[in-house]
Structures are given as C-alpha cells and as structure tokens.
C-alpha cells in the first residue's frame, strides 16, 4: 500500500483555489496520467470517468468517481478496475486570505507489484508536489487576469 500526504499554502482565496479543480476537466490539467480519459457521467459535483492509468510499463483500465464538495474537498476514487485501491483527496482549509491544500493519496497495486511500491511512493510524492505547483500557477494566472480586467474597467 502506498500512502502519501502533502500540503501547501496557496496565497489565494479558497473560492479561487477550489474552482481551479472543481471538475474532472480541470483536475486533468494537473495529472499527466489523465491525458486521455472519457467522461461517462457528468453532473454538478460528480463525474464518472474511464481512463487507463500507467504504472511502470503496465496500463490499468479504471473507472473513477470524482466528487467535489464546494470549498471543502475534491475526491478522486476508484469505482472499478484492477488496482485494489486508488484514491486522491484534495482538502481545502481557509486561512486568512490564503488556502491550505492537503492532498492524501492512497494506492494499492496488485500483489505482484509489491516490490516496486517504495519506488512508486517517491514518484507519487514528486508528482503531488508538481501538481500543487501547477495548481498554484493556474490560480495565480486566473487571479492576476481577473485583477487586470477589474483594473482596466475602472
């Protein structure tokens, strides 16, 4: 079982940070494994998607649920597939005019892959750090664009 938790304070309001990943199409910008996915169901706060997740040299076809609870958390969770467990939870906590984002990842590959799990744990930690950096960049660009538009209209 691989478990990784990483946190970062993003210097923008919680509504801006949350709205940057409140839909699977937005989350996919952060996840390279989601370059090719298909939305099977799309509702406000809930999407079902089909995607092939690649670990090492093997593709694992999966179906995920993506649930978004406004300004609290977003959760990507395995619904069915050959990986025993696959879950990412993005939790948001308001802190002044900043947002604390915590990502909890839990992955259980089939038993025959137990030998590579320590290696994968380091890769996932690196990817999560990169995801949070990309998230901060997206929010910064969006926020700065909004400020510029507001300034020009006055």
Buried (B, 14 or more C-beta within 10 A) or exposed (E): EBEBEBEBBBBBBBBBBBBBBBBBBBBBBBBEBBEEBEBEEEEEEEBBBBBBBEBEEEEBEBBBBBBBEBBEBBBBBBEEBEBEEBBBBBBBBBEEEBBBBBBBBBBBBEEEBEEBBEEBBEBBBEBBBEBBEBBBEBBBEBBEEEEEEEEEEE
